[in-house]
Amino acid sequence: MAKQRQKNREEEEEKETEKEKEPTKEETKETNKETEKESNINKRVSITVASRRQVFNLESTQEQQKNEINKKPTVSTKKAFVAPKTEKCIICEKQVYLAEMAKAEGKVFHKYCQKCKVCNRTLMLSNLMLVQNAIYCRPHGSEFKNKLRSQSEQL
């Protein structure tokens, strides 16, 4: 009988220790709150770490871009400047750029070369005549044309 009592006591002690090991409802609530706090803290830490990584990555990419700009290429990647193709003036035979270009009857010349060959008067496009790649005012141009016609008729 003494042995049975001792077994009963041992069983009761085991049950008590098991009860002690099992948390109560209040204890489980407290542990749940603590784990939630810890998880929130972990989330915050992970967010700040992630944001710091993003900032660091942005800074490093900006530094890389600056370094790329500051690098001198060993082989030039830029194309050499090529001036636009221009035509030559029929009067002075120099290049005519777009800013100083005048066209009449498909011929190109400078605005300052736009003078009558005989009277040296500056002409407008509306009152000039081109005869054998020479610029004349209307009266001198018609005279020169008449001379040419009479010469061609004599031949």
C-alpha positions as CSV (number, residue, x, y, z in Angstrom):
1,M,0.0,0.0,0.0
2,A,2.8,2.3,0.7
3,K,4.1,1.8,-2.7
4,Q,0.7,2.6,-4.3
5,R,0.5,5.8,-2.3
6,Q,4.0,6.7,-3.4
7,K,2.9,6.1,-7.1
8,N,-0.2,8.2,-6.6
9,R,1.8,11.0,-5.2
10,E,4.3,10.8,-8.1
11,E,1.4,10.8,-10.6
12,E,-0.1,13.8,-8.8
13,E,3.2,15.6,-8.8
14,E,3.6,14.9,-12.6
15,K,0.1,16.3,-13.2
16,E,1.0,19.4,-11.2
17,T,4.2,19.9,-13.1
18,E,2.3,19.5,-16.4
19,K,-0.2,22.1,-15.3
20,E,2.6,24.4,-14.3
21,K,4.1,23.9,-17.8
22,E,0.8,24.7,-19.5
23,P,0.3,28.4,-19.7
24,T,-2.9,29.9,-18.5
25,K,-5.1,32.1,-20.7
26,E,-3.6,35.2,-19.3
27,E,-0.1,34.0,-19.9
28,T,-0.9,33.0,-23.5
29,K,-2.4,36.5,-24.1
30,E,0.8,38.1,-22.7
31,T,3.1,35.9,-24.8
32,N,1.0,36.6,-27.9
33,K,1.3,40.4,-27.2
34,E,5.0,40.0,-26.7
35,T,5.5,38.1,-29.9
36,E,3.4,40.6,-31.8
37,K,5.6,43.4,-30.4
38,E,8.7,41.5,-31.4
39,S,7.3,40.9,-34.9
40,N,6.4,44.6,-35.3
41,I,9.8,45.5,-34.2
42,N,11.3,43.0,-36.7
43,K,9.1,44.4,-39.4
44,R,10.2,48.0,-38.6
45,V,13.8,46.9,-38.6
46,S,13.4,45.1,-41.9
47,I,11.7,48.1,-43.4
48,T,14.4,50.5,-42.3
49,V,17.1,48.1,-43.5
50,A,15.3,47.8,-46.9
51,S,14.9,51.6,-47.2
52,R,18.6,52.1,-46.3
53,R,19.5,49.5,-48.9
54,Q,17.4,51.4,-51.5
55,V,19.0,54.7,-50.5
56,F,22.4,53.1,-50.6
57,N,21.7,51.6,-54.0
58,L,20.4,55.0,-55.3
59,E,23.6,56.7,-54.0
60,S,25.8,54.0,-55.5
61,T,24.0,54.3,-58.9
62,Q,24.4,58.1,-58.8
63,E,28.1,57.7,-58.0
64,Q,28.4,55.2,-60.9
65,Q,26.8,57.7,-63.2
66,K,29.1,60.5,-62.0
67,N,32.1,58.1,-62.5
68,E,30.9,57.2,-66.0
69,I,30.6,60.9,-66.9
70,N,34.0,61.7,-65.5
71,K,35.6,58.8,-67.3
72,K,37.5,59.7,-70.4
73,P,36.8,57.1,-73.1
74,T,39.8,55.5,-74.6
75,V,38.2,55.5,-78.0
76,S,36.1,58.5,-79.0
77,T,32.4,57.6,-79.2
78,K,31.4,61.0,-80.5
79,K,31.2,61.6,-84.1
80,A,33.3,64.4,-85.6
81,F,31.4,67.5,-86.5
82,V,30.7,67.6,-90.2
83,A,29.6,70.9,-91.7
84,P,26.4,70.7,-93.8
85,K,26.9,70.5,-97.5
86,T,26.6,73.9,-99.0
87,E,26.4,75.1,-102.6
88,K,28.7,77.7,-104.2
89,C,27.8,81.2,-105.2
90,I,27.6,81.6,-109.0
91,I,29.1,85.1,-108.7
92,C,32.1,84.8,-106.3
93,E,32.2,80.9,-106.2
94,K,32.5,80.8,-102.4
95,Q,30.3,78.6,-100.2
96,V,26.9,79.9,-99.5
97,Y,25.4,79.1,-96.0
98,L,21.7,79.0,-95.3
99,A,21.7,82.3,-93.5
100,E,23.1,84.2,-96.4
101,M,21.5,82.3,-99.3
102,A,19.4,83.6,-102.1
103,K,18.0,81.5,-105.0
104,A,16.8,82.6,-108.3
105,E,15.9,80.4,-111.3
106,G,17.6,77.4,-109.5
107,K,20.9,79.3,-109.0
108,V,22.4,80.0,-105.6
109,F,24.2,83.2,-104.6
110,H,25.0,85.3,-101.6
111,K,22.6,88.1,-100.6
112,Y,25.5,90.6,-100.8
113,C,26.4,89.3,-104.3
114,Q,22.8,90.2,-105.4
115,K,23.9,93.3,-107.4
116,C,23.5,94.3,-111.0
117,K,26.7,93.6,-113.0
118,V,26.4,96.9,-114.9
119,C,25.1,99.5,-112.4
120,N,26.1,97.7,-109.2
121,R,22.7,98.3,-107.6
122,T,21.5,96.0,-104.9
123,L,18.5,94.0,-106.2
124,M,15.6,92.2,-104.7
125,L,14.7,88.8,-106.0
126,S,11.6,90.2,-107.7
127,N,13.5,92.6,-109.9
128,L,16.6,90.7,-111.0
129,M,17.4,88.7,-114.1
130,L,19.9,86.0,-114.5
131,V,21.6,85.9,-117.9
132,Q,24.6,83.5,-118.5
133,N,25.2,83.1,-114.7
134,A,25.3,86.9,-114.2
135,I,22.9,89.1,-112.3
136,Y,21.3,92.1,-113.9
137,C,18.6,94.5,-113.0
138,R,15.5,94.4,-115.3
139,P,16.6,97.2,-117.7
140,H,20.2,96.0,-118.1
141,G,19.2,92.3,-118.2
142,S,16.8,93.0,-121.1
143,E,19.5,95.0,-123.0
144,F,22.0,92.2,-122.5
145,K,19.5,89.6,-123.7
146,N,18.7,91.6,-126.8
147,K,22.5,91.8,-127.6
148,L,22.8,88.1,-127.2
149,R,19.8,87.5,-129.5
150,S,21.2,89.8,-132.2
151,Q,24.6,88.1,-132.0
152,S,23.0,84.6,-132.3
153,E,20.9,85.7,-135.3
154,Q,24.0,87.1,-137.1
155,L,25.7,83.7,-136.8
